[in-house]
Amino acid sequence: MNVGVSPSTTPAPASDADVSASTFSTADYVVFVLLLVLSLIIGLYHAYRGWGRHSIGQLLLADRKMGCLPVALSLLATFQSAVAILGVPSEIYRFGTQYWFLGCCYFLGLLIPAHVFIPIFYRLHLTSAYEYLELRFNKAVRVCGTVTFIFQMVIYMGVVLYAPSLALNAVTGFDLWLSVLTLGIVCNIYTALGGLKAVIWTDVFQTLVMFLGQLAVIIVGSAKVGGLGHVWDVASQHGLISGIELDPDPFVRHTFWTLAFGGVFMMLSLYGVNQAQVQRYLSSHTEKAAVLSCYAVFPCQQVVLCMGCLIGLVMFAYYQEYPMSPQQMQAAPDQLVLYFVMDLLRALPGLPGLFVACLFSGSLSTISSAFNSLATVTMEDLIRPWFPHFSEARATMLSRIIAFGYGLLCLGMAYISSQMGPVLQAAISIFGMVGGPLLGLFCLGMFFPCANPPGAIVGLLAGLVMAFWIGIGSIVTNMAPGTAPPPANGSSFSLPSNLTTVTVATLMPSTTLSKPTGLQRFYSLSYLWYSAHNSTTVIVVGLAVSVLTGGMRGRTLNPRTIYPVWPRLLALLPVSCQKRLCCRAHSQVDLSGDLAGFSEKMSNGMLRRSSDKVAMAVPEEDPAHQGISPTFVLQETSL
């Protein structure tokens, strides 16, 4: 529901002059500079500590010795960008608390990576997630996946640096290019020199700053308007507290099903197969620590979501009592939170600086993760396969140079973003568009033993075409003259973050609303179904092409790259059903006489029924996680 700000008889709104005078005090600058200095010190400490002794594994994977808590906080910080910090409260302020139900998807969205993706990636002893694609398919699929990821992150990292700086400049007068250059250079130095360990520990520090900044706004704001109870009452009176919307229509922007189930695919694309997150899992000292770090993200995500929603409710209650100025009412959605913070905290020196430090902590954590993951995939997927005899020292130095080069490219992309105007929204959308097809590519490999390299490549291309068709079509439709912005329960393109759904850039002109039909109806698909729709396209097209090209017949299938879906599903069924299905599977294998197909079924852990035991053929784990040639053992598990 679209919620406006009703007039009030309380104190008069601030004038435009007052708003434009919302500049930083000396204390605010001190707090902001402290964030940058401490982040730089942490990064340089880890760079200096091992200088001259860094191996490529230490630089890119923190020597695989990280504990679960710092990894968990780094996982949280990686996609908790400044875009999300600005976006969630604005979403709640404008449309109500329906978005809060996104928290329902976090459980499956983190449970599946913990028990499906992490074990496979960790046991293969990977450095880049895209190494998996070569082990499962071939080198061509690996390169396709890597190039797609690089395209995704290069476009996004410049925007995620520029967009918050632009909003901050518009509201506070904080110098635009000073903030862009300062953040870019500081992040570049500690990422390139300190490697993943520096990135993870600065993420831990920046996560704490983000919590403190948001908590300060909630405490001061709720105290200003009479407490959280009053905030809730005001929101309820104005219809801001949403019930559970059970409409199954996928074209409705936010419903329970869209948020709780469509959001699962969005979470999987971020926490399951994205290199920035996979790299953190692989830096854990054990597989158990990697799984625990994924579990630990769940409560942290819930807390972050609740804090963002509470800021939105407090902001709404505040502006009911202290109405917005005309300038603020014309502001873009991504500026609303900054106006609110400056109005609320201007009399408390240092607190506006703390919130801006919180905002840029989100940018630093996201950008540093982008630099590091891009350097990793470039080195491991595009350089080392062709130059395998690089010495450790040479590879380490080259990785630092690559990370530094991506940092400079990020600054260049920030400048290009400043020249893009309305196209900026399309650039931001690319991040969300590409995540779904990459998720589909990994799922095609892990869950379908018959999928082959031609199917993987054609499926990925089909998924990307579908993603860009829907995503860009939606943007062009909404930007067309005479097209009304979608209503609150309609579909609107949103910023691609795990916590962000606020429309970016500028507000569309208001015209007469009409229900979309034809292709416009297709383009109004809720953004939360994008990942599900595009990943499904990859799987369906990939399987069709694989069947038409002979499947895996004549090709080698590495059993360690397959997740045994069939036995896991059988284990959930009654014993009688298991007997029937197992016998049918055996008869099909015997009739086909296809040894390759039989090997695939065995490598997937096909069940053999024996009295009250289930015998499962599984690959024996290599304790060192070095080999990829499996040794099969027969394990018995009681039913």
C-alpha positions in Angstrom: 0.0 0.0 0.0 1.4 3.4 -0.9 1.5 5.6 2.1 1.8 9.3 2.0 2.6 11.8 4.7 -0.5 13.3 6.1 -0.5 17.0 7.2 -0.1 17.7 10.9 -0.6 20.6 13.3 2.8 19.9 14.9 5.8 22.2 14.4 6.3 23.7 10.9 8.5 22.0 8.5 12.1 23.0 8.0 12.7 25.5 5.2 14.7 24.6 2.1 17.5 26.7 3.5 17.5 24.7 6.7 17.7 21.5 4.7 20.5 22.7 2.5 22.4 23.7 5.6 22.4 20.2 6.9 26.1 19.9 6.6 28.6 18.0 8.7 30.2 19.3 11.9 33.8 18.8 12.8 32.8 15.8 15.1 31.0 14.2 12.2 34.1 14.5 10.0 36.3 13.0 12.8 34.0 10.0 13.1 33.9 9.4 9.3 37.7 9.8 9.0 38.2 7.3 11.9 36.3 4.7 9.9 38.6 5.1 7.0 41.8 5.2 9.1 40.9 2.1 11.2 39.8 0.1 8.0 43.2 1.0 6.4 45.1 0.1 9.6 43.5 -3.3 9.8 44.2 -4.0 6.2 47.8 -2.8 6.3 48.4 -4.8 9.5 47.5 -8.1 7.8 49.5 -7.1 4.7 52.6 -6.2 6.8 52.3 -9.3 9.1 53.0 -11.7 6.3 54.8 -9.5 3.8 57.3 -11.5 1.7 55.9 -14.8 2.9 52.4 -14.6 1.3 51.5 -17.5 -0.9 48.7 -17.3 -3.4 46.6 -19.4 -1.1 47.2 -17.0 1.8 46.4 -14.0 -0.3 43.2 -15.3 -2.0 41.9 -17.7 0.7 43.4 -16.5 3.9 45.4 -19.7 4.0 42.1 -21.6 4.7 42.5 -20.9 8.4 39.5 -18.5 9.2 37.1 -19.2 12.0 33.3 -19.3 11.6 32.5 -16.0 13.4 34.6 -13.6 11.3 33.5 -15.5 8.1 29.9 -15.2 9.1 30.1 -11.4 9.7 32.0 -11.0 6.4 29.3 -13.0 4.6 26.7 -10.7 6.1 28.7 -7.5 5.2 29.5 -8.5 1.6 26.0 -7.8 0.2 24.7 -5.5 3.0 25.7 -2.6 0.9 25.0 1.1 1.4 22.2 0.6 -1.2 20.5 -1.8 1.3 20.9 0.5 4.3 19.2 3.3 2.3 16.7 1.1 0.6 15.0 -1.0 3.2 13.8 1.9 5.5 12.5 3.7 2.4 10.6 0.6 1.2 8.9 0.3 4.6 8.2 4.0 4.8 6.6 4.1 1.4 4.8 0.7 1.1 4.5 -0.8 4.6 5.9 -3.8 6.4 5.0 -6.5 3.8 8.7 -6.6 2.9 9.4 -7.9 6.4 8.3 -11.3 5.3 11.4 -11.6 3.3 12.9 -13.0 6.5 10.9 -16.2 5.9 13.2 -17.0 2.9 16.4 -16.8 4.9 16.1 -20.2 6.5 16.0 -22.2 3.2 18.2 -19.6 1.5 21.0 -20.4 3.9 20.2 -24.0 4.8 20.5 -25.2 1.2 24.0 -23.6 0.6 25.1 -25.1 4.0 24.2 -28.7 3.0 24.4 -28.7 -0.8 26.8 -26.1 -2.2 29.4 -25.8 0.6 30.2 -29.6 1.0 30.7 -30.0 -2.8 32.9 -26.8 -3.2 34.9 -27.5 0.0 35.6 -31.2 -0.7 36.8 -30.4 -4.2 39.4 -28.1 -2.6 38.6 -25.2 -5.0 39.9 -21.7 -5.0 37.3 -20.3 -7.5 33.7 -21.5 -7.7 34.1 -21.6 -11.5 36.7 -24.4 -11.2 33.7 -26.6 -10.4 32.3 -25.9 -13.8 35.5 -27.3 -15.5 35.5 -30.4 -13.2 31.8 -31.0 -14.0 31.7 -29.9 -17.7 34.8 -28.6 -19.4 37.1 -25.5 -19.6 34.7 -23.7 -22.1 31.9 -23.7 -19.5 34.3 -22.5 -16.8 35.4 -19.6 -19.0 31.7 -18.7 -19.8 30.8 -18.7 -16.1 33.8 -16.6 -15.2 33.3 -14.0 -17.9 29.6 -13.7 -16.9 30.6 -13.1 -13.3 33.3 -10.5 -14.2 30.8 -8.6 -16.3 28.2 -8.7 -13.5 30.6 -7.4 -10.8 32.5 -4.8 -12.9 29.2 -3.1 -13.8 27.9 -3.3 -10.2 31.0 -2.2 -8.2 31.2 1.3 -9.8 27.5 1.9 -9.2 27.6 0.7 -5.6 30.4 3.3 -5.0 28.8 6.1 -6.9 25.1 5.9 -6.0 25.4 6.3 -2.2 27.9 9.1 -2.6 25.5 10.9 -5.0 22.6 10.6 -2.4 24.9 11.8 0.4 26.0 14.8 -1.7 22.4 15.7 -2.6 21.3 15.7 1.1 24.3 16.8 3.1 26.5 18.7 0.7 29.3 16.2 1.3 31.7 16.5 -1.6 30.7 13.8 -4.2 34.1 13.0 -5.8 36.0 13.4 -2.5 33.9 10.6 -1.0 34.2 8.5 -4.1 37.9 8.8 -4.5 38.6 8.4 -0.7 36.6 5.3 -0.4 37.9 3.8 -3.7 41.6 4.4 -2.8 41.4 3.3 0.8 39.5 0.1 -0.2 41.9 -0.5 -3.1 45.0 -0.3 -0.8 43.9 -2.7 1.9 42.3 -5.2 -0.5 45.3 -5.4 -2.9 47.9 -5.6 -0.2 46.2 -7.6 2.6 44.2 -10.1 0.5 41.2 -11.9 1.7 42.2 -12.0 5.4 42.4 -8.2 5.5 39.0 -8.0 3.7 37.4 -10.4 6.2 38.7 -8.6 9.3 37.8 -5.1 7.9 34.3 -6.5 7.1 34.0 -7.5 10.8 34.9 -4.0 11.9 32.6 -2.4 9.3 29.7 -4.7 10.3 29.9 -3.5 13.9 29.9 0.1 12.6 26.8 -0.6 10.5 25.0 -2.1 13.5 26.0 0.9 15.7 24.9 3.5 13.1 21.5 1.9 12.6 21.0 1.3 16.3 21.7 5.0 17.0 19.0 6.1 14.6 16.4 3.7 16.1 17.2 4.7 19.7 17.2 8.5 19.1 14.3 8.5 16.7 12.0 6.3 18.8 12.9 8.5 21.9 12.1 11.6 19.9 8.6 10.4 18.9 7.5 8.8 22.2 8.9 5.2 22.1 8.6 2.2 19.9 5.1 1.5 21.2 4.0 4.8 19.9 5.8 4.2 16.6 3.9 1.0 16.1 0.6 2.6 17.0 1.1 5.4 14.5 2.0 2.9 11.8 -1.0 0.8 12.5 -3.3 3.8 12.4 -2.1 4.7 9.0 -2.3 1.2 7.6 1.5 0.7 7.4 1.5 -2.6 9.3 0.8 -5.3 6.6 -0.9 -8.6 7.1 0.0 -11.8 5.3 -0.9 -11.4 1.6 -1.5 -14.9 0.2 -2.1 -13.9 -3.4 -0.2 -16.4 -5.6 0.0 -14.0 -8.5 3.7 -13.8 -9.5 3.0 -10.3 -11.0 2.2 -8.8 -7.6 5.3 -7.1 -6.4 5.3 -8.4 -2.7 3.2 -11.2 -1.4 4.0 -13.9 1.2 4.7 -16.4 -1.6 6.9 -14.0 -3.5 8.9 -13.0 -0.5 9.2 -16.4 1.2 9.8 -18.6 -1.9 10.9 -16.3 -4.7 13.3 -14.8 -2.2 14.9 -18.3 -1.7 16.2 -18.3 -5.2 17.6 -14.8 -4.8 19.3 -15.9 -1.6 20.8 -18.9 -3.3 22.2 -16.8 -6.1 23.9 -14.7 -3.5 24.9 -17.2 -0.7 25.1 -20.3 -2.8 27.2 -19.7 -5.9 28.4 -16.1 -5.9 32.2 -16.2 -5.9 32.5 -13.5 -3.2 30.6 -15.7 -0.7 32.0 -19.1 -1.9 35.5 -17.7 -1.4 34.7 -17.0 2.3 33.4 -20.5 2.8 36.5 -21.9 1.3 38.7 -19.8 3.6 37.3 -21.6 6.7 39.7 -23.9 8.5 37.3 -26.9 8.2 34.1 -27.8 6.3 32.2 -27.7 9.6 33.4 -24.2 10.3 32.1 -23.2 6.8 28.7 -24.7 7.5 28.5 -23.1 10.9 29.4 -19.7 9.4 26.4 -20.1 7.0 24.2 -20.9 10.0 25.5 -17.9 11.9 24.4 -15.6 9.1 20.7 -16.5 9.6 20.1 -14.7 13.0 22.4 -11.8 11.8 20.3 -11.4 8.7 17.1 -11.3 10.7 18.5 -8.6 13.0 19.6 -6.5 10.1 16.2 -6.9 8.4 14.4 -5.9 11.6 16.6 -2.9 12.1 16.0 -1.6 8.6 12.3 -2.1 9.0 12.3 -0.3 12.4 14.1 2.7 10.9 11.4 2.9 8.2 8.6 2.8 10.9 10.4 5.4 13.1 10.9 7.6 10.1 7.2 7.4 9.3 6.2 8.3 12.9 8.7 11.2 12.9 7.4 12.8 9.8 3.8 12.5 11.0 4.9 14.7 13.9 7.5 16.8 12.1 6.3 17.1 8.4 8.7 17.1 5.5 9.7 20.3 3.7 8.6 20.6 0.1 12.2 19.8 -1.0 12.2 16.6 0.9 8.8 15.6 -0.4 10.2 15.8 -4.0 13.3 13.8 -3.1 14.2 10.4 -4.7 13.5 7.4 -2.5 17.2 6.7 -1.9 17.5 10.1 -0.3 14.7 9.8 2.3 16.7 8.1 4.9 19.5 10.6 4.7 17.1 13.5 5.1 15.6 11.8 8.1 19.0 11.2 9.7 20.1 14.8 9.2 16.8 16.1 10.6 16.9 13.7 13.6 20.6 13.9 14.5 21.7 17.4 13.5 21.7 18.6 17.1 23.9 15.6 18.2 27.4 16.2 16.9 29.1 13.0 15.8 26.0 10.9 15.3 25.4 12.0 11.7 29.0 11.1 11.1 28.4 7.7 12.7 25.5 7.0 10.3 27.5 8.1 7.3 30.3 5.8 8.5 27.7 3.1 8.7 26.6 3.9 5.2 30.1 3.8 3.8 31.0 0.7 5.8 28.4 -1.0 3.6 30.1 0.4 0.5 33.6 -0.6 1.6 32.6 -4.2 2.5 30.8 -4.7 -0.8 33.5 -3.1 -3.0 36.4 -4.9 -1.2 34.7 -8.2 -1.7 34.2 -7.4 -5.4 37.9 -6.5 -5.8 39.1 -9.6 -4.1 36.7 -12.1 -5.8 37.4 -10.5 -9.3 41.1 -10.8 -8.7 40.6 -14.5 -7.7 38.6 -15.6 -10.7 40.8 -13.7 -13.1 43.9 -15.3 -11.7 42.6 -18.8 -11.1 40.2 -19.1 -14.1 41.8 -17.0 -16.9 45.5 -16.8 -16.2 46.8 -19.9 -14.2 45.1 -22.5 -16.5 47.2 -21.0 -19.4 50.3 -20.3 -17.4 50.5 -23.2 -14.9 54.2 -22.8 -14.1 54.0 -19.4 -12.4 56.0 -19.4 -9.2 54.2 -18.6 -6.0 55.9 -15.2 -5.6 55.1 -14.2 -9.2 51.5 -15.4 -8.9 51.1 -13.5 -5.6 52.4 -10.3 -7.0 50.3 -10.6 -10.1 47.2 -11.2 -7.9 47.9 -7.9 -6.1 48.3 -6.1 -9.4 45.0 -7.5 -10.7 43.2 -6.4 -7.5 44.7 -3.0 -7.7 43.7 -2.8 -11.4 40.1 -3.7 -10.6 40.2 -0.9 -8.0 41.1 1.6 -10.6 38.5 0.2 -12.9 35.9 0.6 -10.1 36.8 4.4 -10.0 36.4 4.6 -13.7 33.0 2.8 -13.6 31.9 5.3 -10.9 32.7 8.2 -13.3 30.9 6.4 -16.1 27.9 6.0 -13.8 27.9 9.7 -13.2 27.4 10.2 -17.0 24.8 7.6 -17.5 21.7 9.5 -16.3 18.6 7.3 -16.7 20.7 4.4 -18.0 22.1 4.1 -14.4 19.1 2.1 -13.3 19.7 -0.4 -16.1 23.3 -0.7 -15.0 22.3 -1.5 -11.5 19.8 -4.0 -12.6 22.4 -6.1 -14.4 23.7 -7.4 -11.0 20.3 -8.9 -10.3 19.8 -10.2 -13.9 22.9 -12.2 -14.0 22.6 -13.9 -10.6 19.7 -16.2 -11.7 21.4 -17.7 -14.8 24.6 -18.4 -12.9 22.6 -20.2 -10.2 20.8 -22.2 -12.9 24.2 -23.2 -14.4 25.5 -24.6 -11.1 22.2 -26.4 -10.3 22.2 -27.9 -13.7 25.6 -29.4 -13.0 25.0 -30.6 -9.5 21.5 -32.1 -9.7 21.4 -33.5 -13.2 24.1 -36.1 -14.1 22.8 -36.2 -17.7 23.6 -32.5 -18.4 26.6 -32.1 -20.7 28.8 -29.1 -21.8 26.8 -28.1 -24.9 23.6 -28.1 -22.7 25.3 -26.0 -20.1 26.6 -23.3 -22.5 23.3 -23.1 -24.5 21.3 -23.1 -21.2 23.4 -20.2 -19.7 23.0 -18.1 -22.9 19.2 -18.8 -22.9 19.0 -17.7 -19.2 21.0 -14.5 -19.9 18.8 -13.6 -22.9 15.6 -14.2 -20.8 17.0 -12.2 -17.9 17.9 -9.2 -20.0 14.7 -9.4 -21.9 12.5 -9.2 -18.8 14.8 -6.9 -16.8 15.5 -4.3 -19.5 12.0 -4.6 -20.9 10.5 -3.8 -17.5 12.8 -0.7 -17.2 12.0 0.6 -20.7 8.3 0.0 -20.2 8.4 2.0 -16.9 10.4 4.8 -18.5 8.2 5.2 -21.6 6.3 8.5 -21.8 2.8 8.2 -20.5 3.5 5.1 -18.5 2.4 5.2 -14.9 4.6 4.0 -12.1 3.4 0.7 -10.8 1.1 0.8 -7.8 2.4 -0.4 -4.4 1.4 -3.9 -5.0 2.6 -4.0 -8.6 6.0 -4.8 -9.8 8.8 -2.3 -9.8 12.4 -2.8 -10.7 14.5 -2.7 -7.6 18.1 -2.4 -6.6 19.8 -5.7 -6.7 20.8 -6.4 -3.1 19.8 -9.2 -0.8 18.0 -6.6 1.4 17.0 -3.8 -1.1 13.8 -3.2 -3.0 13.7 0.6 -3.4 13.4 2.0 -6.9 16.5 4.1 -7.7 17.5 7.3 -9.4 14.4 9.4 -10.0 10.7 9.3 -9.4 8.6 8.6 -12.5 6.0 11.2 -13.5 2.5 10.4 -12.4 -0.1 9.6 -15.0 -3.3 7.7 -15.3 -2.9 4.1 -14.1 -3.9 1.3 -16.3 -3.6 -2.5 -15.9 -0.7 -3.8 -18.1 -1.5 -6.3 -20.8 0.5 -8.5 -23.2 4.2 -8.0 -23.0 3.8 -5.2 -20.5 2.1 -7.8 -18.2 5.0 -10.1 -18.7 7.5 -7.4 -17.9 5.6 -6.7 -14.6 6.8 -10.0 -13.1 7.9 -9.4 -9.5 11.6 -8.9 -9.3 11.8 -11.5 -6.6 10.9 -14.2 -9.1 13.7 -13.1 -11.5 16.2 -15.5 -10.1 13.8 -18.4 -10.0 12.5 -17.8 -13.6 16.0 -17.3 -15.1 17.6 -20.2 -13.3 14.7 -22.5 -14.3 15.2 -21.3 -18.0 18.9 -22.4 -17.8 17.9 -25.8 -16.4 15.1 -26.6 -18.8 17.0 -25.4 -21.9 20.2 -27.1 -20.7 18.5 -30.4 -20.1 16.7 -30.3 -23.5 20.0 -29.6 -25.4 21.8 -32.3 -23.3 19.2 -34.9 -24.2 19.4 -33.9 -27.9 23.2 -34.1 -27.9 23.5 -37.5 -26.2 23.8 -36.6 -22.6 27.1 -37.6 -20.9 27.5 -40.7 -23.1 31.2 -41.0 -24.1 32.2 -38.3 -21.6 33.7 -38.7 -18.2 31.6 -37.7 -15.2 33.3 -36.8 -11.9 31.0 -38.2 -9.2 32.3 -35.6 -6.7 30.6 -32.9 -8.7 27.1 -34.4 -8.3 24.8 -33.9 -5.4 22.9 -37.2 -4.7 19.4 -35.9 -4.9 17.8 -39.4 -5.5 18.9 -41.2 -2.3 18.2 -38.1 -0.2 14.6 -38.0 -1.5 14.2 -41.7 -1.1 15.2 -41.5 2.5 12.2 -39.3 3.2 9.7 -41.9 1.8 8.2 -44.9 3.6 10.2 -48.2 3.4 7.7 -49.8 1.0 8.0 -47.0 -1.4 11.8 -47.1 -1.2 11.7 -50.8 -2.1 9.5 -50.3 -5.1 11.4 -47.3 -6.5 14.8 -49.0 -5.9 13.7 -52.1 -7.8 12.4 -50.1 -10.7 15.7 -48.1 -10.9 17.7 -51.4 -10.9 15.5 -52.9 -13.7 16.0 -49.8 -15.8 19.7 -50.0 -15.4 19.9 -53.7 -16.3 17.7 -53.2 -19.4 19.7 -50.2 -20.7 23.1 -51.9 -20.4 24.6 -48.4 -20.4 27.7 -48.6 -18.2 28.2 -44.9 -18.2 24.6 -44.4 -17.0 25.0 -47.0 -14.4 28.2 -45.3 -13.2 26.3 -42.0 -12.9 23.6 -43.6 -10.9 26.1 -45.3 -8.6 28.1 -42.1 -8.2 24.9 -40.4 -7.1 24.5 -42.9 -4.3 21.8 -45.1 -5.7 20.2 -47.1 -3.0 20.4 -50.9 -2.7 17.8 -52.6 -0.5 19.1 -55.3 1.9 16.8 -56.3 4.8 16.5 -53.3 7.1 19.7 -51.6 5.8 20.3 -49.2 2.9 23.5 -49.7 1.1 24.7 -46.6 -0.7 27.6 -46.3 -3.1 29.4 -43.1 -2.3 32.9 -41.7 -3.1 35.3 -42.1 -0.2 36.5 -38.7 1.0 40.1 -37.7 0.5 41.3 -36.5 3.9 43.5 -33.9 2.3 40.8 -32.9 -0.2 43.4 -32.9 -2.9 42.4 -35.7 -5.3 39.4 -35.6 -7.6 39.4 -39.3 -8.6 36.9 -41.0 -6.3 37.3 -44.4 -4.5 33.9 -46.0 -4.1 33.0 -47.6 -0.7 29.8 -49.2 0.3 28.2 -47.6 3.4 25.2 -49.0 5.3 22.7 -46.8 6.9 19.9 -47.9 9.1 16.5 -46.8 8.0 
